[in-house]
Amino acid sequence: MDSKTNRSSKAESILAQIDNQTKLGDLRKIAKDIKKDHELAMELWSSEALLPRLLAILIMDKKLLTQDILNKLDKAMQTHPFDERNNLMDWLMANQLAKDKRTIVLMESWENSSSALQRRTFWYYQARLRWTGQTPPDNTEDLLSALETTIMQEEPEVKWAMNFLAGWIGVYDEANRARCMKLGEKTGLYKDEVVSKGCTPNYLPEFITMEVNKRQNK
């Protein structure tokens, strides 16, 4: 599968269009022309490179994304550096998994998955429901209890997503705001992180305060 000779001329032609200057918007334009083509997606995925894999995700057929296939994609992502593999999984969640009831059910089953990337996706999806203004399921209490118990034992990529969820619960759920800020103070996660100007820090007391103020000062 990885050898060039096994790839179609269409796949090779698309791969030739992608280089270090290619932006995500360019990938979206290419994907719009292709629409859905799962076989082509798998050919692009076999390149093992980040940008072709991001494009592959856009043109996959979500109906074919079973737990078994997702485990294989997850395993392939492990060959990428830390930030890249998180980027790939988050892109897969946003562009495919979050758009189909069946794959949403899969994501919701990943809280205790053996894969850190799948656990990250469980928490990140819950955060995304809240930050995109969708009505979240009635599971805030359970999520916060699990967070408080396990966040400090988690892998860095999962820890970030759990913290991110606590941040958005604190922003939108006034009854739990103080609890989420207290969690941040207790864990001290990201307290000393330096963020670029205009970016919201990940440290929960600061994150929640800034995001609440933004919404109140609209």
C-alpha positions as a Markdown table, in Angstrom:
| # | Residue | x | y | z |
|---|---|---|---|---|
| 1 | Met | 0.0 | 0.0 | 0.0 |
| 2 | Asp | 2.9 | 2.4 | 0.7 |
| 3 | Ser | 4.7 | 1.9 | -2.5 |
| 4 | Lys | 4.1 | 4.4 | -5.2 |
| 5 | Thr | 3.4 | 1.8 | -7.8 |
| 6 | Asn | 0.2 | 0.7 | -6.0 |
| 7 | Arg | -1.3 | 4.2 | -6.1 |
| 8 | Ser | -3.6 | 5.4 | -8.9 |
| 9 | Ser | -2.5 | 8.2 | -11.2 |
| 10 | Lys | -5.3 | 10.3 | -9.6 |
| 11 | Ala | -3.8 | 9.9 | -6.2 |
| 12 | Glu | -0.3 | 10.7 | -7.5 |
| 13 | Ser | -1.6 | 13.8 | -9.3 |
| 14 | Ile | -3.2 | 15.1 | -6.1 |
| 15 | Leu | -0.1 | 14.3 | -4.0 |
| 16 | Ala | 2.0 | 16.3 | -6.5 |
| 17 | Gln | -0.2 | 19.3 | -5.8 |
| 18 | Ile | 0.6 | 19.3 | -2.1 |
| 19 | Asp | 3.8 | 20.7 | -0.6 |
| 20 | Asn | 4.9 | 22.7 | 2.4 |
| 21 | Gln | 3.2 | 25.8 | 1.1 |
| 22 | Thr | -0.2 | 24.1 | 1.0 |
| 23 | Lys | -2.7 | 25.6 | 3.5 |
| 24 | Leu | -5.7 | 24.0 | 5.1 |
| 25 | Gly | -8.0 | 26.1 | 2.9 |
| 26 | Asp | -6.3 | 24.7 | -0.2 |
| 27 | Leu | -6.9 | 21.2 | 1.1 |
| 28 | Arg | -10.6 | 22.0 | 1.6 |
| 29 | Lys | -10.8 | 23.3 | -2.0 |
| 30 | Ile | -9.3 | 20.1 | -3.4 |
| 31 | Ala | -11.7 | 18.1 | -1.2 |
| 32 | Lys | -14.7 | 20.1 | -2.4 |
| 33 | Asp | -13.9 | 19.1 | -6.0 |
| 34 | Ile | -13.4 | 15.4 | -5.1 |
| 35 | Lys | -16.4 | 15.3 | -2.7 |
| 36 | Lys | -16.4 | 11.7 | -1.2 |
| 37 | Asp | -14.0 | 9.0 | -2.3 |
| 38 | His | -13.0 | 6.6 | 0.4 |
| 39 | Glu | -10.7 | 4.5 | -1.9 |
| 40 | Leu | -8.8 | 7.6 | -2.9 |
| 41 | Ala | -8.7 | 8.7 | 0.7 |
| 42 | Met | -7.0 | 5.5 | 1.7 |
| 43 | Glu | -4.4 | 6.0 | -1.1 |
| 44 | Leu | -3.6 | 9.5 | 0.1 |
| 45 | Trp | -3.5 | 8.2 | 3.7 |
| 46 | Ser | -0.9 | 5.6 | 2.6 |
| 47 | Ser | 1.5 | 8.5 | 1.8 |
| 48 | Glu | 2.1 | 8.7 | 5.6 |
| 49 | Ala | 2.5 | 12.6 | 5.3 |
| 50 | Leu | 0.5 | 15.0 | 7.4 |
| 51 | Leu | -1.1 | 17.2 | 4.7 |
| 52 | Pro | -2.2 | 14.3 | 2.4 |
| 53 | Arg | -3.6 | 12.6 | 5.5 |
| 54 | Leu | -5.6 | 15.7 | 6.4 |
| 55 | Leu | -7.0 | 15.8 | 2.9 |
| 56 | Ala | -7.8 | 12.1 | 3.1 |
| 57 | Ile | -9.9 | 12.7 | 6.2 |
| 58 | Leu | -12.0 | 15.3 | 4.4 |
| 59 | Ile | -13.0 | 12.8 | 1.6 |
| 60 | Met | -13.5 | 9.7 | 3.7 |
| 61 | Asp | -16.9 | 8.0 | 3.8 |
| 62 | Lys | -18.0 | 8.3 | 7.4 |
| 63 | Lys | -20.3 | 5.3 | 7.0 |
| 64 | Leu | -17.2 | 3.1 | 6.6 |
| 65 | Leu | -15.6 | 4.4 | 9.8 |
| 66 | Thr | -16.1 | 1.4 | 12.1 |
| 67 | Gln | -14.3 | 1.0 | 15.4 |
| 68 | Asp | -11.8 | -1.4 | 13.8 |
| 69 | Ile | -11.0 | 1.1 | 11.0 |
| 70 | Leu | -10.7 | 3.9 | 13.5 |
| 71 | Asn | -8.3 | 1.8 | 15.6 |
| 72 | Lys | -6.1 | 1.3 | 12.4 |
| 73 | Leu | -6.2 | 5.1 | 11.6 |
| 74 | Asp | -5.3 | 5.8 | 15.3 |
| 75 | Lys | -2.4 | 3.4 | 15.1 |
| 76 | Ala | -1.1 | 5.1 | 11.9 |
| 77 | Met | -1.4 | 8.5 | 13.6 |
| 78 | Gln | 1.1 | 7.3 | 16.3 |
| 79 | Thr | 3.9 | 7.5 | 13.7 |
| 80 | His | 3.5 | 11.3 | 13.7 |
| 81 | Pro | 5.0 | 13.8 | 16.2 |
| 82 | Phe | 2.8 | 14.7 | 19.2 |
| 83 | Asp | 1.2 | 17.8 | 17.8 |
| 84 | Glu | 0.6 | 16.3 | 14.4 |
| 85 | Arg | -1.2 | 13.2 | 15.7 |
| 86 | Asn | -3.4 | 15.4 | 17.9 |
| 87 | Asn | -4.1 | 17.6 | 14.9 |
| 88 | Leu | -5.1 | 14.5 | 12.8 |
| 89 | Met | -7.4 | 13.1 | 15.4 |
| 90 | Asp | -9.1 | 16.5 | 16.1 |
| 91 | Trp | -9.6 | 17.0 | 12.4 |
| 92 | Leu | -11.1 | 13.6 | 12.0 |
| 93 | Met | -13.5 | 14.3 | 14.9 |
| 94 | Ala | -14.6 | 17.7 | 13.5 |
| 95 | Asn | -14.9 | 16.7 | 9.9 |
| 96 | Gln | -16.2 | 13.2 | 10.1 |
| 97 | Leu | -16.9 | 11.7 | 13.6 |
| 98 | Ala | -19.0 | 14.6 | 14.9 |
| 99 | Lys | -21.3 | 14.5 | 11.8 |
| 100 | Asp | -22.9 | 11.1 | 12.1 |
| 101 | Lys | -25.0 | 9.7 | 15.0 |
| 102 | Arg | -23.3 | 6.3 | 14.7 |
| 103 | Thr | -19.7 | 7.7 | 15.0 |
| 104 | Ile | -20.9 | 10.1 | 17.8 |
| 105 | Val | -22.0 | 7.0 | 19.8 |
| 106 | Leu | -18.5 | 5.5 | 19.2 |
| 107 | Met | -16.8 | 8.7 | 20.5 |
| 108 | Glu | -19.0 | 8.7 | 23.5 |
| 109 | Ser | -17.8 | 5.1 | 24.3 |
| 110 | Trp | -14.1 | 6.2 | 24.4 |
| 111 | Glu | -13.9 | 7.6 | 27.9 |
| 112 | Asn | -11.9 | 4.5 | 29.1 |
| 113 | Ser | -10.4 | 3.5 | 25.7 |
| 114 | Ser | -6.9 | 2.0 | 25.8 |
| 115 | Ser | -6.0 | 4.7 | 23.2 |
| 116 | Ala | -5.0 | 8.1 | 24.6 |
| 117 | Leu | -6.1 | 9.7 | 21.3 |
| 118 | Gln | -9.5 | 8.2 | 21.6 |
| 119 | Arg | -9.8 | 9.3 | 25.2 |
| 120 | Arg | -8.8 | 12.8 | 24.2 |
| 121 | Thr | -11.5 | 12.7 | 21.5 |
| 122 | Phe | -14.1 | 11.7 | 24.1 |
| 123 | Trp | -13.3 | 14.7 | 26.2 |
| 124 | Tyr | -12.7 | 17.1 | 23.3 |
| 125 | Tyr | -16.1 | 16.2 | 21.8 |
| 126 | Gln | -17.9 | 17.0 | 25.1 |
| 127 | Ala | -16.0 | 20.3 | 25.1 |
| 128 | Arg | -16.9 | 21.0 | 21.5 |
| 129 | Leu | -20.6 | 20.5 | 22.2 |
| 130 | Arg | -20.5 | 23.3 | 24.7 |
| 131 | Trp | -18.2 | 25.7 | 22.9 |
| 132 | Thr | -20.2 | 25.5 | 19.7 |
| 133 | Gly | -23.4 | 26.3 | 21.6 |
| 134 | Gln | -25.0 | 22.9 | 21.1 |
| 135 | Thr | -27.2 | 21.6 | 24.0 |
| 136 | Pro | -24.9 | 19.2 | 25.8 |
| 137 | Pro | -26.2 | 15.9 | 27.2 |
| 138 | Asp | -27.1 | 15.9 | 30.9 |
| 139 | Asn | -23.8 | 14.5 | 31.9 |
| 140 | Thr | -21.9 | 17.5 | 33.3 |
| 141 | Glu | -21.9 | 16.2 | 36.9 |
| 142 | Asp | -20.5 | 12.8 | 35.9 |
| 143 | Leu | -17.9 | 14.5 | 33.6 |
| 144 | Leu | -16.7 | 16.8 | 36.4 |
| 145 | Ser | -16.5 | 14.0 | 38.9 |
| 146 | Ala | -14.4 | 11.9 | 36.5 |
| 147 | Leu | -12.2 | 14.9 | 35.7 |
| 148 | Glu | -11.5 | 15.7 | 39.3 |
| 149 | Thr | -10.6 | 12.1 | 40.0 |
| 150 | Thr | -8.4 | 11.3 | 37.0 |
| 151 | Ile | -7.1 | 14.4 | 35.2 |
| 152 | Met | -3.7 | 14.4 | 36.9 |
| 153 | Gln | -3.1 | 10.7 | 36.0 |
| 154 | Glu | -3.8 | 11.2 | 32.3 |
| 155 | Glu | -1.5 | 11.5 | 29.3 |
| 156 | Pro | -0.7 | 15.1 | 28.3 |
| 157 | Glu | -3.0 | 15.1 | 25.2 |
| 158 | Val | -5.9 | 13.8 | 27.2 |
| 159 | Lys | -5.2 | 16.2 | 30.1 |
| 160 | Trp | -5.4 | 19.1 | 27.8 |
| 161 | Ala | -8.9 | 18.0 | 26.5 |
| 162 | Met | -10.2 | 17.4 | 30.0 |
| 163 | Asn | -9.0 | 20.8 | 31.1 |
| 164 | Phe | -10.5 | 22.4 | 28.0 |
| 165 | Leu | -13.9 | 20.8 | 28.8 |
| 166 | Ala | -13.7 | 22.0 | 32.4 |
| 167 | Gly | -13.0 | 25.5 | 30.9 |
| 168 | Trp | -16.2 | 25.5 | 28.8 |
| 169 | Ile | -18.3 | 24.1 | 31.5 |
| 170 | Gly | -17.1 | 26.9 | 33.7 |
| 171 | Val | -17.9 | 29.5 | 31.0 |
| 172 | Tyr | -21.5 | 28.3 | 30.2 |
| 173 | Asp | -22.6 | 26.6 | 33.4 |
| 174 | Glu | -22.7 | 29.3 | 36.1 |
| 175 | Ala | -23.7 | 26.7 | 38.8 |
| 176 | Asn | -20.4 | 24.9 | 38.2 |
| 177 | Arg | -18.2 | 27.9 | 37.5 |
| 178 | Ala | -16.5 | 28.1 | 40.9 |
| 179 | Arg | -16.0 | 24.4 | 40.9 |
| 180 | Cys | -14.2 | 24.5 | 37.6 |
| 181 | Met | -12.0 | 27.4 | 38.7 |
| 182 | Lys | -11.1 | 25.6 | 41.9 |
| 183 | Leu | -10.1 | 22.5 | 39.8 |
| 184 | Gly | -7.7 | 24.7 | 37.9 |
| 185 | Glu | -6.2 | 26.2 | 41.1 |
| 186 | Lys | -5.9 | 22.7 | 42.6 |
| 187 | Thr | -4.2 | 21.1 | 39.5 |
| 188 | Gly | -2.2 | 24.2 | 38.7 |
| 189 | Leu | -2.3 | 23.0 | 35.0 |
| 190 | Tyr | -1.0 | 25.5 | 32.5 |
| 191 | Lys | -0.6 | 28.2 | 35.2 |
| 192 | Asp | 2.9 | 29.2 | 34.0 |
| 193 | Glu | 2.1 | 28.8 | 30.3 |
| 194 | Val | 3.0 | 31.8 | 28.2 |
| 195 | Val | 0.4 | 32.5 | 25.5 |
| 196 | Ser | 0.6 | 34.8 | 22.5 |
| 197 | Lys | -1.1 | 38.2 | 22.6 |
| 198 | Gly | -4.8 | 37.8 | 22.0 |
| 199 | Cys | -4.9 | 34.1 | 22.9 |
| 200 | Thr | -6.8 | 32.8 | 25.9 |
| 201 | Pro | -4.6 | 31.0 | 28.5 |
| 202 | Asn | -5.4 | 27.4 | 29.3 |
| 203 | Tyr | -5.1 | 28.0 | 33.1 |
| 204 | Leu | -8.8 | 27.5 | 34.2 |
| 205 | Pro | -9.3 | 30.5 | 36.4 |
| 206 | Glu | -7.9 | 32.8 | 33.7 |
| 207 | Phe | -9.6 | 31.0 | 30.8 |
| 208 | Ile | -13.0 | 31.1 | 32.4 |
| 209 | Thr | -12.8 | 34.7 | 33.6 |
| 210 | Met | -11.7 | 35.9 | 30.1 |
| 211 | Glu | -14.2 | 33.9 | 28.2 |
| 212 | Val | -17.1 | 35.0 | 30.5 |
| 213 | Asn | -16.0 | 38.6 | 30.2 |
| 214 | Lys | -16.0 | 38.4 | 26.4 |
| 215 | Arg | -19.6 | 37.2 | 26.5 |
| 216 | Gln | -20.8 | 39.8 | 29.0 |
| 217 | Asn | -19.1 | 42.6 | 27.1 |
| 218 | Lys | -20.6 | 41.8 | 23.7 |
